[in-house]
Amino acid sequence: MLNKIIGFFKKKKLPETKTTEQKDKPVTSSAKKNIQKSNTRSENTRNKPGAKTPNAKQGKPKQVKPKWTPKDLPVKKEEGKIRFYDLPIPNSVQHAIADLGFKYCTPIQAEILPHTLKGKDAIGKAQTGTGKTAAFLLTSLVKIIKDSHKGKRAKGSPHTLIMAPTRELVMQIEKDALALSKYNRTNIVAVYGGMDYQKQISKIKGKYIDIMIATPGRLMDYMQKKLVHLNEVKVFVLDEADRMLDMGFMPDIKRIERKTPRKENRQTMFFSATFPSNIKYIAESWTVDPVIVSIDSEHKEAKDINQVMYIVSDDEKFPLLYNMLKRKDFSKVMIFCNRKDISRKVYDKLSRYGFSTTLLTGDIDQKRRMNRLENFKQGKVKILVATDVAGRGIHIEGVSHVINYNLPEDPEDYVHRIGRTGRAGEIGTSVSFASEGDSFQIPAIEEFLEHKLELTYPEDELLEAIPPLPNRKRSENNRRPPQKKNYRKNYNKGNGKKN
């Protein structure tokens, strides 16, 4: 058998290689003629019109664009302001910041980012719309980029965990995170209830997760099913921490926090508009030597909001709202009501009068809420009637007016409602209707704001009689289907004959 194998390899010819004798062998006259013919053919084909040359076939070499640097979009230094370029942020993230048009840090960002970018824990207090979200997202992205070379991570275990109280706020943070990480390969996953369960699982199961943004209930569900593990969390963030910890989420938040690494082995950040003493105590117990920053303005509400408080009766509220919307220039309007039934009535009347209106309340399913919110953001709908479900943490650009159809029972909700307008340096207007049913809330609101509100009566033209309410148009879906006639009752059961 061995001899057969040896014989097989002996028979197999190896590829011939030119020896030094073959290389030095002179070229014959017939070979020279063949070489000359091939050269003349190639020249003729090159000279023919439309003939493809090797360069034409390959095309022009692609020009490689130089990498973006802060020098491509310089920002002038201004006294008392910190440029994002002055912070140790990688160019890929700086590029995304420049695309969003951000040049200088807001007060909360200027106070916190120099510390959190070095890995320190933070407790940040600032009013809504001042840039808290960008502060913890930039810190998280820089940390992810730094840790990207530190070996493999477990699947289903996020590097950064961001907790938020509502689905709408989770979606808003996800949108901001995607915008800031557009030049980085970052896997961002949003986890919240009311959406396709299996679709969310497919984004988590067996995947490396850089940033997970979640509501407590759905995250606990995935943790119990062992789809999400928090033992490798490097950055732990609580947004709207006062609402998270003070409004019924405390047990779940504590369980989630215990599943993360010890506070010495992670970076923890708390951000919120308010920090009562009990919430501050919990925040400090979960952090290590945190930098505490409180950005308080002269007034608790944003200074770029013109506030109007109209004294009216309950019967005058809707006529006042109708005349305001008809006579004044509104680009985007958010109308807040205290209860779902009031919101539906206001929405129904405005729709029947022909106003471009949508409704956002807690009992509407998540898919429809997302579509309605997106239509309002894009300007397809001009008026959004909502309960306080939309009052906090949602950033909608270009809201010109906020109308409090009812004064809120909690003074803090007043600040959060009117904070939907006058954001990012824009001028906004808030109008509140104070009737006999809710005017008793004014002293508590003034005490919280630490200044008096100017009360006024609306102009006569705003209280003019409005047209009769049009009849509700019956849509195809609401029409009663044709009733089938019951012929059996006209026949005798025994013989099948008519009576």
Phi, psi and omega in degrees: 000318179297321179296324179296318180295318179297319180295323179298316180290333178289322180291328184291125182278134175275151179299134183286140175240146181287130176272172180295329179292320180292323180295323183275358182292132182292150180277134182282166182294324180293323178293322178299318180299317179298320179295318180297320179296317181294324178293317180295323178297315181295323178293319180297319180292327178292323185281346180292141179293135179081003179290140181276120175273162178305322180292321180293323181294318182282336183081169180289144178296136182291137178274123180277122180290137177293151180295145181291140175225160178304338178294338180291338179219076185293147178239129181290147175285137176231138183296132178084001180239146177252124176282151174297331179295338181281351182261152181284071180246131181302154184299326181296322178283323176301323179298315179295321178298317179295322178297328179279354177084013179275132181241315184239149179289145170286167181305316181294323179291319181295328181279326189262318187303319179303334180270314184291330178293342174268359176101004181283151173287161184210146169235114185241129177241123177201155181291162184298140176085018183255004175102022179298319184299313180298327181298310182281335177290318178296318177299317181295315182296318178297319178296320179297317180296319179295322184273359186295336182267359187270063172069188184276153176245160178282145177286145180078008180241109183290147173286317180237131178243121179244122180257138178219153187281334186233158178296319182298320179291323176300315181294324178293317178296320178300316179299316179294321180295320178296322180293321182281341182251020186297336179257014176233149176276088184239126178269113183247128183235130175256131184234117180200162182280167177087001179241173182303117185295310183294326179296319177292322179298320181297335178277346184254313189297122177070021182244149172276125186246123177275308181231127174243126178247125192214153165269154187298317186298309182292324178296317178300322179299313181291328177293320179294328177276002179060033175269334180237133178237135185252014185285350180243018179294126179260332180229126181240121185235135170243115177260147187052052189297326180296318178290323181295315188267341187252356185237041171100356181265002186305310181301315180294319180298320179296318178296319180295315181298323180292336180278346177276166177300164179302154186299335177288340185252013178216164173258128184240135179226131176246129178227137178193165177282330180225153179222087173299164186300321181291325178289321179296323179297315179295317180300317181291329179287341180260002182237166179240115178045059185283153168276125182252118183236128178234115180259099180253128175269177179300323175240151182289332176276160181296142184285345182269021181243124173274118185258130178235132179237107181268134174268117183218169171268167179299324181289339182270352185298308184290317174304321178297316179298315181300310183293325176298313182293329181281323190264331186258159183273110179241132175267307175222132184233134171247125180249121183255134176236156184281332185231158181294321182294323177293319179301317180295319180296315179297316179299316182297315180295315180298320179296318181291333175277359174093010177283145177284099192227148172223164187237139179224105177227169187291339183270000177276136184297156192299320183296317179291323178298317180297316181297317181293318179295320179293320177298322178291318179299320183280355179085009177289334176234136186267335186236130176242117175263127189211157166271186184290000175301332180257008187279341187234137167075356181263123180260114177238117184288145170078020176285114184276326185221142169242129181242122174269097178295325170237144173286135183292153179284332179258122181304327179297325180295332176299314179296317182291325178296305184291344178289356176287342177245168180066036182265153175052042175087355179281155177270129179232170180227133173243136179235128181240139178260116180252107180250182180295339182278340183220005181292342178293350177281345186299314180302320179294321178294317180294324178294321179292320180284341181066031172197161182280149174261141180276118180262140182212160175266142179292155178297155183300322182295336179279352179248014178296155180297142181256160181299158177301149182292122180297154176294147179288128178285128180276119179279166179300325182289335184268353181290142180286129180295151180299137182278135176282136179285138179265095183284341186297325183291347179269000182240152172286138181294331185284300189255356177074014178265155178291153176288000000 
